[in-house]
Structure formats: C-alpha cells, structure tokens
Amino acid sequence: MKFPRACVRHGLAILGTMALIVCGAMNDARAATHDGTAHIDVSGRVFRLDAAKVTYAFGVNEKGQLQSIYWGSRLAPNDPLPTPVAPPGRDAIDGVVNVIPQEYTGWGEGLYYEPDLKVTFPDGNRDLVLHYVSNSVHDNVLSIVMKDIERAIVVTLQYEIDPGTGIVRRSAVVENQTATPVIVEQASAGTWILPRSHDYTLRYLAGRWAGENDIYERPVQPGKTVLESRRGSTGMQNEPWFAIRRNDANETHGQVWFGALAWSGSWQIAIEQDQAEQVRVTGGFNPFDFGYKLAPGASLQTPSFYAGLTSGGMGEASRLMHRLELTRILPQAPHPRARPVLYNSWEATGFDVNEAGQIALAERAASIGVERFVMDDGWFGARNNDKAGLGDWTVNPQKFPHGLKPLIDRVHALGMDFGIWVEPEMVNPDSDLYRAHPDWVLNMTGRPRTLGRNQMVLNLARPDVRAYVFHALDKLLSENQIAFIKWDYNRSWSEPGWPAVPPDQQKNVYVDFVRNVYGILEELRHKHPNVEIESCSSGGGRVDLGIMHLTDEVWPSDNTDAYDRLRIQDGFTQAHTPGVMMAWVTDSPSSMNGRSMSLEYRFLSAMQGSLGVGANLTKWTAQDMATAKRLIADYKAIRETVQHGDLYRLVSPDNGSEHSATESVSPDKAHAVLFAFLHSSTEGYPYPTVRLQGLDPDARYRLRVLQGTLAERTPTVASGAYWMNVGIDILMRGDFQGTAITFDRE
C-alpha cells in the first residue's frame, strides 16, 4: 500500500484505497447495506459515514457549528437522523457554547472544556470561533472546511472510515491565511463525542522501562483524565490508546469505544466529562511547551486520531484494531509478510562483536531454523561501550578488518538474511560527529546538556542533521546486503531548544523533528524497498500507529523474562496486533528477575508473537538445540495464524493470576492455536477447563499437542461447538508450565 508523501511527512496515516461510495447532496440520507464497502452520505448539511457495523454522523447546526449527531451501531437504510440543533444554555455560568457537542472547537466564545485549537495572534487576541464553510469529498476523504468568524484562520477537517472495521480516522489541517504569523498553542485531530451516560469505565495502558503496558481502569467521572507524553517521543509511561466501556462490558461482550493516535512525538489524549455531563475524548499534539509558529500561507497538519466501537467487548475492540493495523496501517498492508524467525546477538556478546564471533553465532542460529541473523550494537566507530561512537556510522576496522561483507556472505550462505542495529537519532559526546558539530544536538544556549545513557539527542528538525542521518543510513544499506534494520532510540528529550532559529520558532521542534524522522524512514523505504525495519526505544518507548505505518515490527520491552512477558504482551495486544510484537527467547535464569524457567516455557511465551531468539547459543546444550529446532519448526507451521489471525485472550495474566491462555484463529476459521500457562500449582487444584472461542461451531477440528499433556478423555477430533462449550482439560503441575495445542479443520 502506498501512502501520499505529504501525509507521511505530517504524521498522517491515510487509510489507503478502499471501496467507497459517495452520495452527494440528497433529500434523504442513505445508509448502505453491510456489503464490505464504506459510504459517505451528504444530505444538506448533515454528514453520515457507514461501514461494517458502525454509523458515524454529524452536521451543521443553526449557529454554523459542527455538531455531533450519532456514533454507534450501524443504522438501517433510510433511518432518519436528528437535525443538528444547538441545545439551549442552562445558565449564565456555563454559557451556551459549553452544552453543544461540537466536533471541533476553537478556544473562544466562553469555551471551558478542552478545545481542539488554540491560537495567539500578533495583537494578543486569543479568541477563536470556528464556523462551517463548505464540504467536499476527494480520494475517499470527507473534508469539512471551517473558518474563524472574523480572521482568516482556516481549518480543514478530514474524515475517513475503514470498510472492514468501521474505524474512523480524523485529522485537521490548520492554515494561516492572514498577513502575519500566528502561534498555534494547541492543535488536536478532533474530539470524539460519546453517547451521554453515567455508565462508563476508562481503560488505558501505562508503565515504565521493563514494565510496559500495564492495564489500568478508572470510572469516567466529572473532570478530566489526561494521558500523555512530554518526552518528545511516544513514551512508555502512557500508550496513545484508550478504551471506554460500559460498566457491564467485559472481554467477550458489551459496548466499547476505543481509539489510538498516530503520532510518535509528544502527544495528549484528554478524556473529559464536562459540566454538561458530556463525555469527550480529544487527542493530538501535547499542548505542554507547545507553540508552533505558522507563517502566512503556511499550514499545520495534526496527527491522525483513529477510533471505533463494538458491542463485542474488549476482545472484539482489540481484534478490530489489529485488523486495521494489518490491513491499513503497516507498510506491507493489506497483506503483510509473516515475520521471519530472528536471532539477535546482543545478549550473547554485548559490545564485544567481531567477525569470527558473529559467524559462530550465525552458524548455531542457522542450525535450529533461524531465518534472520541480526548483529546488534558495537559494530561501528569507537563503540566498545555505551560512552562512545554513536553518530559515527562507519564499520569498526579492528573488529571487521574486511568490512561487513565476509560476515554477510556467510550469513547468506547459511540460508539467512542479515540485519543490523542502529540508533541514528542519538550522539555520544565522545564521537567524531559531536566534536565536529556540537550545535547539532537539542540544547538551550548557555544551559547544561543533560546526558541520558551517556548520549544526547540530535536535533532532527534541522535540515542538515536530517540530511546527515539519511545519507549515513543510505550509504550503509547501499554498500551492504542488509535486509533489516533494528532502529533504536534510547533516551527521552531534555533541553528541547533549537538555537539556530528565532526564539518564537524554536518550539516548532516538537513537530518538525518527528516529521523528519518519518521522512527519513519513508525515503529509505522508497530507495531500499526490500529492507524491513523494527521500531525499538529502550523497549516499548516508541510504539504508535504513526511509527507502525513506516516500520514492520516493534519491540515491546527490554524485559524478556518469559513470565513477565505474558503480562506485557497481554497489555500490548489491547492496542496492537501480535503480528508486529517481537518476542525473544533468552537465557535462564532471566537477567531481569533471576528466575529459572524451562526452555519450552520460554519458547511458548515468545511464540505468541513474532518469534526471536536472543540467548547465547554457544552455551546451549545439544538437547537445548534440539528442543529449539523442534519448536521453531512448530512455530513456522502456526505463525501465519498467530501473526495474522484473530486473537482471543481467554484467561488474562493481569492482576497476578496463576493462569493465562490465549487463542489465535485464522481468518477463515480453518486453524486455531491455543497457548496456556501456569505460574505455579496451588494446593493441588487442577488447571481450569479452557473453552475456545471464534471457531466454526459446525466444523470438525483435529487436535494436535505441540507441548504439554491433556486429560486422557480428551478426544482427538470434535466439533467447534464441542471445543467452545465442553472445552479442554490441560494437565499442568509445578512452576512455570506451558502448553501449546493446534486445532485444524478437517
């Protein structure tokens, strides 16, 4: 799938070509049947988007404001829609504007809730009142033009709906058509308006290094909950994703509204129940320290904000988001390649890499069925530790006297492709690059330059820095047969100054930096179309729909402890598909917790995503190698279902549960894979009966055990209805036990 360059440059992930029917001005709004297409209907000044099981509708009220009408389950053809009429104000304290459920608001006219757009004009005016001007449909995008009631600030809202999932994409383009510059102090993609209710619970993901994607919930009550990153990147402290469920909804049933931002810089999602008890979700650039100088004639594109709804509970909300990512967001969409089994040398060697040592590891990796060999940190510049070398992307001649070619040739001869680690947005003070260009880092004049992991952040907003990074990576890829880049990013921003530009333009760094990261990735992908890229940021510090549009996989956490990963992966899959979730098998005892786990358990934990191996293979026994070879072969037989199927979280490991289980079902329901795990036996209780989901109840499925033991009475063949209702009894006792079973339709 090809995305317009301008859209990528501005952090916008368009949904790609879709079957869409546009109905022009009509007397009656017409909803389509569920025919696999998306429909945009325009009736007067009412706009309706229909796809899958969803209808989204809004219109222009008598005041010229864009007012939400309906966002819910798919309506029938010719169902009438309410006329958008502004409700009367209830009192002089709140004012009329605060009771109108507006789609997009400027900060002005007495607005008290979270605005979408806030602008300061040169004369000090900060009042902004946006009214409807016009609408159009082009390239399957509904555009609504709004303008301030007096000044030439024009906002074009963009709406698009995915036919397969009913997920709506929204974004906004802010254009300064005045004769003088303005400062944009806040800019969101839009506000989602939920049906009025006191019956909502917010779910979100939060965490830290080595503990990403914890699941949290809190009731939606009067006031505001802010999810955000102020770090210059996505961050691992909050995920740019939300879900709001009815209080009676759970994993398998009930209404859920959910959404995610496509932006890899500082971001904010605000969930607010306002003074009129209306629930609003507003998302876009983080307004903290934000001030984008917009010159006359210039425009600012916000991130895209995706959102959907379902009556199938949290599980179905996740599956819809997974399907959107697989078919619309990822670079290879709508049919992404299955992730190859990967080996990474970092935990085996650290910085001590050389040609002979890497070849020895590659030979061991190939013998167990690995398909991609990745050399990690330490191959370049003066990189013998993390204090030197970042920024100098030339091969270390002491470690590789003949360059990378002999290693790459040997890897290819072993039947694997070759990948390499880079961290191109960072620089060590002890580097040739920093000594030549100390002004290239984020800094504030005369202030200390904070180090993190002994490094500083290059200011990618600068055109010269962008050019240097692109050319360094382009040269590396052009001179070597490299199939894969592990793109790392190991610290958050500090001192986010840009002294090379005027003071009133320095805060543009929050947008221009990320745009240039996207631009480099896009340009590299265009010039080297066969190279795949992983987004890594000290673990899961940069995982969002924006970076996922330009990378093929992501690294959820530096914590590879197989038990901890069950919880991390459970949180990760709330928002993201297992198809991009890298999961490594590493050594035991784990470096994170010092706990010991069998090799089988470690493999089964990692086999729920995109399988990798990161252990020191030179220390594995012959039995370890044989076990790994068997399980890797099993994984290759199931990975299409695991990576691209429908995920059912049967038993969650959240909140310290002794048990967890996941099931993946192929889209045609012909195959299913069950993974079940036991933390530790307690008082001799048996493992709970596991009942599958998502199978064809009338089909017959043959069971095959990849790992583990079942009760003797378990049939080999039974109907989908049997496996979903009677279930399966697994025999597991002890600590850190795992079972894997496949089900194939006969």
N, C-alpha and C positions, 0 to 999 in steps of 0.2 A: 504494500500500500504506500502510495506517495502522498506526502503532505506538502502543502504550499510552503515555500521557504519563508515567506514573511510570517506565516502563522507560527512556525517553529521558532523563529528569531524572537518573537514576542511572548514565548511561553504558552502558545495556544495550541492545543491538541484537537484539531478538527476531526470529526468522526469518519471522514473518508467517504467514498462514493457509496451511496445507498439508494435503494429503490424508494423514490419519494413521489407522492402525488400532491401537487399544489393546486388548491381550489381558490380561484380569485374571488373578487367581491361577489357575494351571492346573497340572496334573500334569506336563505336558511343555512345555518352551519351544518355541514355533513360530516359525520364520523365514518371512518372506513370500517369494514369488517376486519377480522383478525386474519389478514391474508399475507403476513410477512413483509408488508410494506409500512412506511411511515407516511402520515398525512398531515399537511398543514392546511387548515381552513381559515379563510379570512371572510368574515361576514360583517360588512360595515366597519366598525372599529372594535370588533371582537375577534380574538385570535385563538385558535384551537389546534393543539398538536396531539395526534393519536398514534400510538404504536404499541405492539404487543398487548399488554393488559392495562395500559396506562392512558389516561387523558389528562392533558395539562392545558388550562385555559386562562386567559386574562384579557383585559380590554381597556378602553379609554373611557374614563368617566366624564361627567359633565363639566368638571373643572380642568380637564386636559391632563389629568394624572393617569399613569398606567397602573391599573388596579387588578390584583389577583382575583380570579373568579372560582377556579376549581383545580385541584390537583389530587387525583385519586384513581380508583379503579376505572377501567375503560367503560365509557358510556355507550349506549346503544345508538345506532344511526338515527339522526334527526331528534335525539333528545334535546330539549330546549336548555339553553344556558342562561343563567341570571344576567340581567342587564347590569353592567358596572355602574353603580350609583354610590357616590360618596355618602357614608352614613353621617348623620348629624353629630356635631360635637356634644359631649355630655356636660361639660362645664368649662368655665373660663380658665381653669388651671391647666388642663391638658391641652386644650385647643383642638380645633377640627382636624388639623393635619395628622395628629397622632392617633386617630382612630381609623384612618384609611389604610387598608392593607396594600401598600404600594409595592410594585415590583422593583423599582429603582428610585432612590431618593437622593437629592442633594441636601446638604446641611443648610437649612434656611427655613423661613416661614414659621419659625417656632417649633421645629422638629426636636424631639427629646430622645427618641430611641436611636439605635445605631444607624448612621447614614451610610449610603453607598459611596458617595463622592463628597469631598470637602476641598474647596479651592480658596486660595487667597489671591486677590487682585492687587496690582501695584498701589492702588489708592487706599488699601486697607480693608476694602469691602470683603466680607467672607460669606455673605448671604447668597445662596444658590438655589433656585427653584426651577426644577426641570418639568417641562410640559411636552406632550406628544406633538410631533411634527408630521411624520409620514411613516410608511412601511413599504417593504419590498421583499421579494424572495429571489435569491441568486445562489446557484451552486448548492441547493438544498438547505440553505440557511435563511431563516426568517430574521430580517433586520428591522429594528424599530428605531427611528431617529427621534431624539428628544433634544430640547434646547432650553437654556435658561430664559426666563421670561423677559430679560432686558439685555443681557450681554451675550456675545457670540461664543459661548461655550457649548459645543455640540457633542452629544453622547449617542453613539450607535450601539444599541443592544443587539446581541446575536443569540438566537435560539436554534437548537438543533436537537432532534430526537432520534435515538437509535431504534431501528425497526425490530431488532431481535430481543431487546431488553426493556424498551420503554424508558431508558435512562435519558434525561435531558441534559444537554450541555448549554451553559450560558457563559457569556463573556461580554465585555464592554470596551469600546474604543472611545477615548476622551480626546476631543480635538479642540485646540485653541484657535478660533477664527477671529480673535481680537487683534489689535495692532500692537499689543505689548505682551511681554512674558507673564505667565501666571505660575504659581506654585501649587501643585496638586499635593495636598497633605494627607489624603485618604482616597483610595480607589479600590472598589470591590467589583467582582464579576456580577454580583446581583444578590438579591435576597429571596430566599425560599420561604413561602408563607404556608404554614401547616393549618389544617382544619382546627377550629377552636376546640379545646378540650383541656380538662384538668388532669387528664389520664395519660401522662407521658413520662417516660424514663429515658434519659440520655445515656448512651454507651459511647465510650471513646477509648483510645489507646494511649498509654503513657509509659515512660520507662527511663532508662539510663544506659550507659555503656555496660554491656554484658547482661543487661536485664531489660531488653526492649520488649515492647508490645504487651505489657500488662493490660488486662481488660478492667475497666472501671465503669461503674454506673452510678448515677445520681438522679433523683427526681427533677423534672423540669418545673421550676417554681418561679414566682416573681423575682426579677433580677436577671443577671447576665452571667453566663459561663463563657470564659474565653479560652480557647485552645490556640496555641501559637508557638512560633519560633522567632526569636530575636537574634539568631546566631548567624544570619547571612546565608544559611542553608536550611534544608528541611528539618534537621534535628531529630534526635531520638527521644527527646523528652515528651513530645506530643507527635502523634501521626496526623497529617492533614486529612482526617477522615472523621465522620460522625455517623451515628445511627440513633434515631429516636423511635422508640417502640411504644405501643400501647402497653399499659401495665400488665395486661393479661397475655401479652405475646411472649413466646419463648423461642427456642431453637427451631421448632418444627411448625409453628402456626402463629397467626396474629399479624396485625398491621405494623409495618416498619417503614420509616422514611430514612434514607441513607444518602451519603454523598462524600465526595473527595475533591480536593483542589489539585490542579495540575500546575504546580509551581515548586521550584527547587531552591528558592531563596527564603527570606524572612516572610512569614505568612501569618494570617489570623483567620479563625472561624469563630464567630460570636453567636451563641445560642441564647436568645433573649425572650423572656416572657414580659411584654411591655405593660404599661399602666392600663391598657385596654384588654389585658389578658390574652393578647395575640402572641403566638409563638413564631418567631422569625429566626432564620439562620442566614447570616451574612458572611461572605468569605472573599478574601482577596489578599492584596499586599498588606503586610503588617504596618499599621499607621505609626508605630513607635519609631521615632527618629526619622520619619519618612518626610520627604519634601522634594517632589520631582519637579524640576524647572521645565516648563513646557513653553517653548518659544512660539512666536506667532506662526501659524500654519503647521505646527508640529502636532503629533498625536501620541497617545499613550495607550497601549493595549494591555488590558488586565489579564491575569491568568484565567484559564477556563475553570469553571466550577461545575462538576457533574453531580447529578442527584437522581434518585429513583425511588420507587416504593414497591411494596409487595404485601400480600396477605399471607405469605408462606413463612413468616417468622425470620429470625436472624439467619438461619441456614440458607434460605432462599435469597435473602438480601445479599449474602456473600456470593452465592453462585451467579447471580445477575452481574455483580461487579466483576467476578472472574471472567464471565463470558464477554463483557465489554472489553476488558483488557486484552483477552486473547484475540478477539475478532476486530477490534478497532484501534487499540492504543499501541500495542507492541510494534516494533519496526517491521516484523515479518507478517503482521496481521493481513488477512484473516486466517492464515494457515501457518502459524509459527513452527519452525523446525523443532523437533524434540531435542532437548538439551543433552549433549553428549556426556558420558561419564568422564569426570575430570580428576586429574591428580594435581595437587599444588605442593610445592617443595618447601614452603615456609617453615612449617613446624619441624621438618627434618633437618634443615640447615641453618635457619635464621639468615644472617648476613653472609655467612661463610659459603658462598656459592663459587663454583668453578666448573670448568668443562667436564672433568672426569667425574666429579661427584654428581652432577646433574645427569650425566649419561647413565651412571649406575642406578640412580633412582628411576630414570625413564625405563630402563630395561626391566626392573622389577614391576613397575606400573603396567607396562605392556603385557606382562605375563599373566596378569589377573583380569585383563579385559578392558583396561582404561583406554579411552578414545582421544583424550586431550591432555597433554602434558603442559603445565604452567610453571614457569620459573618466576619466583616472587622477588622480593626486594633484595638489593645487594649486588646487582649485575653492572651498575653504571658508575661513572665518576669516581669519587673517593669514598664510595659508600661501603664502609666497613662497620658502621654502626649508624644509629639514627641522628647523629650530630653533624653529618657532613654529606655533601653530594647532591641533595635534592636541587633540581634545576639544571643539572649538567647531564643531559640525556645522551651521553656517548658511552659506548661499551668500555668497561674497565680492561685495559690491556694486560694487566698482571693476571687477572682471573680468566680472561678469554683472549689469549695472545693471537689467535687467528680469527677473532670476531665470533659472532654467534653462529656462523654457517655450519661448522662441524657439529655443533650440538643439534641444530635444527635438522640437518641432514640425517643424523642418527635417529632422532625422534620420528621423522617421516619414514625411515626405513623400518622402524618398529610398528608402523601402521597407525601412528597417532598424529594429530596436528599439534602445532606449537603455539603456546600463549605466553604472555609476559606481563609483569606488574609495572605500573607507572603511577606516579602521583603528581600530575603536571601542574596543578594549581598552587603548589607549595614550593618553598625555597628554604634551604638552610643558610644561616649567616656564613658558615664555612662552606662556600661554594664559589666557583668561578662566576656564576651568574650574579650572585648578590654582590660580590666585590666589584663587578662591572656596573651594576645597576641597582644600587641600594634604594633608589627612588621608586622602584617598581613594585614595592610591597604596599599593602594598605597601611597607612600611617597618618598621624596628625602632627603637623610641624612642631618641633620642639618638645614633643611628648615621648615618653618611653615606648619602645616597641616590644610588646609582650610576646614571649615565646610560648608555644604550646608544642609538646613533643619535639622541642629543640628546632622549631621551624616557624616561619611566618607565611602569611597568605599573599600570594601575588595578586596584584590588582588587575584582574581580567577585564575590568571595564575599560582599561587603557587600550587603544588600538595597537600600540607597539607590543604590549605584553601578549595580547591575543594572537598577533602575527607570530611572535616567537614560539608560543606554545604549539600553535598549529604546525608550523614548519618543523619543529623538533619531532613531533609525533609522525608527521607525514614522511619525513626522512627515515625514521626508524622503520616504518611499515614498508616504504618503497624499497629499502635496501635489504630487507629480510622477509622470508616467507612466514609471516606471523598471521595466525588465523584468529587470535583472541587477545584482547586487552583487558586486564583487571585494573580498572581506573579507580584509584583510592583517593581519599580526602580525609585527612586525619586530625583536623582541628577546626574549631569554630572561629569566627571572626573576632578580632579586637581592634580598637582604634580604626574604625572604618572610614578614614579620611582619604581624600583624593586631592592632594595639594596642587596638582598640575592644572586644575580647572578653577574657575572663580568660586568663591565661597558659597554663593547661592546655587551652585550646580553640583556641589560635592555629594549631596545625598542621592543624586541620580545613580550612585554606585550600586545601590540595592537592587536596581532593575537592570542596569547595563551590564553588570558583572554576570548575572545569570543568563541574560540574552546571549552574551558572547560564549559562555560555556555551551549553551545549546547550539550556537552557530558553529563552534569548532567540531562538536560531535556530528552535526549534520554534514558538514563539509568533509570530514573524514569518512563518513559512511558513503557519501556520494563518490569519493575518489577511490575508496577501497571497499567496494560493496560486499565482499565476502568476509570481511573482518567482523567478528562479533565482539560485543563489549559488555562488561559487567560493571554495575554501579556499586561501589563499596565506600563506606565512610566510617572507619573505625567500627565496622559492623553496620547496623541499620540506620546510620545517620543521614542518608540521602535516599529515601525510598518514597516516591510520589509519582503521580501519573504523568508529570512533566518529564522527569528523567527517564521514566519507563518507556516513553514514546521513542527515545533515542538509544536505549540500551536493551540488551536481550535477556539479561538476568540481573538479580540483585543479591547482595549479601546481607542476610537479616541480622546477624550478630557475630561478634568475635567469640562469643561463648559457644563452644562446640561440644560442651558436656551433653551427652545424649539424652539424659533425663531432663535437664533444663530446657533443651531444645523442644521437647514436647509442648511445654507451655509457651515458649516463644513462638513456635510455629502455629499453635492454636490462635494466638493473638494476631499473628501476621495474616493468616488466612481469613480473618474477619473482613479485611480490606483488599487483599491481593491474592492472585492465583498461585497455587503451588507450582505452576509451570515456570515461574521465574525465581522460585525460592531455592537458592543454593544451600545445600546441607552436606557437611563433610563428616566422614568417619575419621576420628582422630584417636590418639593413643590412650590407653588406660594404664594407671589411674589418670583421670582428667586433670589437666593443668588448672582448671578453674576451681574445682571443689575437692580434688584429691580422691574422688570416689572411683571404685573399680567396677567395671561393667564388662560383660562378655562381648566379644566381637560381634556375635549375632545380634545382640540388643542394639549395639551402636549402629550396625548396618540398617536394621529395621527402622530405627528412628530417622535416619537420613534418607531412607528410600521413600519417604512420604513427600519428598520434594524433588529437586534436581540433584542427583547423587554426585558427590565428590568424595575423594579420599585425601586426607591431609596428614596422615600418620608418617612416621619414619619407617619406611618399608624395609630398610636394611636390618631392622631389629625384629621383624616378624618371623615367626617360625614357619616351617613348611606346612604345618596344619593351618596356621593363620592364612597363609597364601591360598591354600586350597579352599578354605571357607569363603574367603573374599571372592575368589574366582567363581564359585558356585552362586553366591548371592548377587554378584554383578550380572551374571548371565540371567538369573531370575528377574533382576530389575529391568534389563533390556526388554524382556518379554512383556512387562507390565507398564513401562514408563509412559507410553502414549496415553494410557488410561489415567495414570497418576498425574501427569503433567497437564493434560488437556481435557480430562473428564470432569464430571460433576462431583464436588466434594461434599460429603455428609459427615459432620462432626457428631459421631454417635454418643461418645462419652468424653466430656471435656476434662482436661487435667487441671483446669483453673481451680484456685482455692485449695490446693494441696490434695486433690483426690488421689486415692490409691490406684485408680483405674483410668485408662483413657483408650479411646478407639476412634479411628477414622475409616471411612469407606470412600473409595473413588469408583464412579460408574461411567463407562464410556457413553458418549452422547447417543449412540444407537441402542444402549442398554444391553449390548451383547456381552460385555465383560465387566467385572467388578473386582476390586481388590480391597481386602479388609486387613487393617493393622490393629492389633490390640496389645496393650502394655499393662504390666503390673509393677507398681513401685515396690511393694513388699507384702507378703502374706500377713494376715492378722487373725489370730485366734482360730485358724483353720477354716475360715469362711471360703466358700468356692468363689471363683470369678463369676460375676453376674452374667446371666444369659445375654448374648448380643443379638439384637434384631436389626437386620439390614434395612436399608431404605433405598428408594429410587429404582428398584428392579421392575421388570415387566412381570406382573403377577401371574400371567398365563403361560409364560415361557418356562422351560426346564433348564436348570443350571447345574453343571457338574462342578463339584468342589475339588480343589487340589491344595494341599497343605505345603507351603514353601518352608515354613519354620514353625515348630510348636507341636502340641498334642491336643486332640479333641476327645470328647467323651466317646466311648465305644459305640453308643447307639446312634451316632451321627450318620445320616445317610450320605451316600456319595453323590446322588442326583436327587433333586427335588425342585418343586416349582418356585418361582419368585415369591409367590404368596406364602409358601412354607418358610423360606428364609427370612421373610419380613415379619411374619406373625409368630411362628414357633421359635425361630431363631436358632442359635448355635451355642453350644456349651464348650468352652475352652478350658483345658486343664493347665493352670499355671500356679506354681508354688515357689516361694523363695523371694529373693530380692532382684529387681531389675530383670524381669522376664518379658519376652516379646513373642508374638505370634503373627504370622502373615499367611493369608489364605486367598486364593483366587477363585472366582466363580465365572464359568464360561457357558454361554447359552448353547444348547445342543441343537 
